[in-house]
C-alpha cells in the first residue's frame, strides 16, 4: 500500500511528520486516531483525534496540494456517516429537555376567562 508523509499540527503531536497509509482514492483518512495508554494501571486510556485539512490549494483549479492533520481538542469522534435520515446525537445529561411542554409553566391548561 502507498503511504504519504503527513504533518501534524497542534496537540501533543505538533511538528511531527508521520507516514500515513492512503486509501483507494489516494487520500489519507479524514480522522486519525492515536491511542494513548494510561499513565497508571488504574487510569483510563485516552485517544487523540486529528482531522484532515488541506495543506494548500493550486492557483488555477483550487485542487488540494496535500493534506495535514489538525488537532481536535474536543475529541468528538462521530465515527458514523451523517445521512439526512440519521438520528441526531443524544443530548447531554445536564442539558434541559429538548421537548418543551405544550403549556408554558405558570399558565393554566384551559383558559377560564
CORBELNOR-V626761 format. One record per residue. N is the residue number from 1. SS is DSSP state (helix for helix, strand for strand, loop for the rest). PHI is phi in degrees with one decimal (* if undefined). Layout:
N&SS&PHI  N&SS&PHI
//
This chain:
1&loop&*  2&loop&-84.4  3&strand&-135.4  4&strand&-136.7  5&strand&-71.6  6&strand&-120.7  7&strand&-79.0  8&strand&-115.3  9&strand&-124.8  10&loop&81.4  11&helix&70.2  12&helix&-68.2  13&helix&-94.4  14&loop&-57.6  15&loop&87.4  16&loop&-87.7  17&strand&-123.7  18&strand&-120.9  19&strand&-75.5  20&strand&-116.3  21&strand&-67.1  22&loop&-95.6  23&loop&-83.1  24&loop&-65.6  25&loop&-89.0  26&loop&89.4  27&loop&-110.7  28&loop&-73.2  29&loop&-64.0  30&loop&-68.3  31&strand&-122.4  32&strand&-115.4  33&strand&-103.7  34&strand&-119.3  35&strand&-75.0  36&strand&-118.5  37&loop&-67.9  38&loop&-69.9  39&loop&-67.2  40&loop&-121.1  41&loop&-63.4  42&loop&-81.9  43&loop&-73.7  44&loop&-100.7  45&loop&-71.1  46&strand&-116.8  47&strand&-127.9  48&strand&-87.1  49&strand&-111.2  50&strand&-121.9  51&strand&-109.4  52&strand&-75.3  53&strand&-134.9  54&strand&-67.8  55&loop&-78.9  56&loop&-176.0  57&strand&-126.3  58&loop&-71.7  59&loop&-70.8  60&loop&-80.1  61&loop&-99.6  62&loop&74.0  63&loop&-78.6  64&strand&-60.5  65&loop&-101.5  66&loop&129.5  67&strand&-129.6  68&strand&-141.2  69&strand&-111.3  70&strand&-112.6  71&strand&-67.8  72&loop&-108.2  73&loop&-66.2  74&loop&-68.3  75&loop&72.1  76&loop&-77.8  77&loop&-110.3  78&loop&-67.7  79&loop&68.2  80&loop&-136.2  81&loop&-74.6  82&loop&-106.6  83&loop&-86.4  84&loop&-60.7  85&loop&-94.0  86&loop&-71.5  87&loop&-72.6  88&loop&-69.4  89&loop&-63.2  90&loop&-67.8  91&loop&-73.1  92&loop&-62.8  93&loop&-64.6  94&loop&-86.4  95&loop&-80.4  96&loop&-67.4  97&loop&-60.5  98&loop&-76.6  99&loop&-103.1  100&loop&-71.7  101&loop&-67.4  102&loop&-68.5  103&loop&-109.8  104&loop&-64.1  105&loop&-68.5  106&loop&89.7  107&loop&-119.0  108&loop&-71.6  109&loop&-69.1  110&loop&-118.2  111&loop&-71.9  112&loop&-121.1  113&loop&-119.0
//
